[in-house]
Amino acid sequence: MHRIIILLCLTAILFGGLYFLYTGARRLEPMKAETLRKSSPNNLIDCILIESDTGTVTSTDYLIYIKPFGEKVGKDDKIVFGAQRLRGDNIYWKDANTLRIEYENARIFSFTNYCTLQINGKDREINIEEVSLKNH
């Protein structure tokens, strides 16, 4: 009788461990959500903030993309700003060609100060400013 109970417990532990590994591995694919979309003053360009979370002990990634108005972010699109631990953020268009990203605190892992988009068959250069407000 004791052997049956021990065998059942070991079987439950084995299947529980396999289930945990299966569901944990699925969580390694980041869950992404668009949390902000701001259009430029001329409504030709969108700034898109995506929050990406793997559900593990790592921090949430905050990713900013620049896309033509109304377009969705694709998996091969380049980020213009990437950070973890982003706090006190304020993202806005200074003018039709300049995006400003302000924050109080962030661990920045990617940033470019410009990008080029094709809008109505013409190349459009977008300037990107990032400003830490921590010391202001």
C-alpha positions in Angstrom: 0.0 0.0 0.0 2.8 2.4 0.9 4.5 1.6 -2.4 1.4 2.6 -4.3 1.2 5.9 -2.5 4.8 6.6 -3.1 4.4 5.7 -6.7 1.4 8.0 -7.1 3.3 10.9 -5.4 6.3 10.5 -7.6 4.0 10.4 -10.7 2.3 13.5 -9.6 5.6 15.3 -9.0 6.9 14.2 -12.4 3.8 15.4 -14.3 3.7 18.6 -12.2 7.3 19.3 -13.2 6.6 18.6 -16.9 3.6 20.9 -16.8 5.6 23.6 -15.1 8.4 23.3 -17.7 5.8 23.4 -20.6 4.0 26.4 -19.3 7.2 28.2 -18.3 8.7 27.7 -21.7 5.6 29.2 -23.4 6.0 32.3 -21.2 9.5 32.9 -22.6 7.8 34.3 -25.7 7.3 38.0 -24.8 3.8 39.2 -24.3 3.6 42.5 -26.3 1.1 45.2 -25.9 0.8 48.6 -27.6 0.3 51.0 -24.8 0.7 54.4 -26.6 0.3 55.7 -30.1 0.9 59.4 -30.8 0.5 60.9 -34.2 2.7 63.7 -35.5 1.1 67.1 -35.8 0.6 66.6 -39.6 -0.9 63.0 -39.0 1.7 61.4 -41.3 3.8 59.6 -38.7 3.0 57.6 -35.5 5.2 57.0 -32.5 4.3 53.7 -31.0 5.2 52.5 -27.5 5.2 48.7 -27.0 5.6 47.0 -23.6 7.2 43.6 -23.9 7.1 41.2 -20.9 8.4 37.6 -20.8 6.8 37.0 -17.4 10.1 36.0 -16.0 12.2 37.8 -13.4 13.5 40.2 -16.0 12.2 43.8 -16.3 9.6 44.9 -18.8 11.0 46.2 -22.1 9.7 49.5 -23.3 10.1 49.8 -27.1 9.4 52.9 -29.2 8.9 52.6 -33.0 8.3 55.2 -35.6 5.9 54.1 -38.4 3.8 55.8 -41.1 0.4 56.8 -39.8 -1.9 53.9 -39.0 0.7 51.1 -39.7 1.2 48.3 -37.2 4.6 47.3 -35.8 6.1 44.3 -37.5 8.6 41.8 -36.0 11.4 43.1 -38.3 10.8 46.8 -37.5 13.7 48.6 -35.9 13.2 50.3 -32.5 14.3 53.9 -32.1 14.3 53.7 -28.2 14.5 50.7 -26.0 14.7 50.7 -22.2 13.9 48.8 -19.0 12.8 50.4 -15.7 11.3 53.4 -17.6 9.8 55.8 -15.1 8.2 59.2 -15.5 8.0 59.1 -19.2 6.6 61.8 -21.4 6.6 61.2 -25.2 5.5 63.9 -27.5 6.0 65.5 -30.9 7.8 68.8 -30.8 6.9 69.4 -34.4 6.1 67.3 -37.5 9.7 65.9 -37.8 10.9 65.8 -34.1 9.9 63.3 -31.5 10.9 64.0 -27.9 11.2 61.2 -25.3 11.5 62.5 -21.7 12.0 60.3 -18.6 13.0 60.5 -15.0 14.7 57.1 -14.9 15.5 54.4 -17.4 18.0 51.7 -18.2 18.4 52.4 -22.0 19.7 49.6 -24.1 19.0 51.0 -27.6 18.6 54.5 -29.0 19.0 56.3 -32.3 18.6 60.0 -32.8 17.0 59.8 -36.2 15.2 57.4 -38.6 14.1 57.6 -42.2 10.6 56.7 -43.4 9.0 56.5 -46.8 5.9 58.7 -46.7 4.0 59.2 -49.9 6.9 58.0 -52.0 9.4 60.4 -50.4 12.1 59.8 -47.7 11.3 61.6 -44.5 13.9 62.1 -41.8 12.6 62.0 -38.3 14.7 63.5 -35.4 14.5 61.8 -32.0 15.5 63.5 -28.8 15.9 61.7 -25.5 16.2 63.7 -22.3 16.7 62.5 -18.8 14.9 64.7 -16.3 16.7 63.2 -13.4 19.1 66.1 -12.9 16.8 68.9 -14.0 
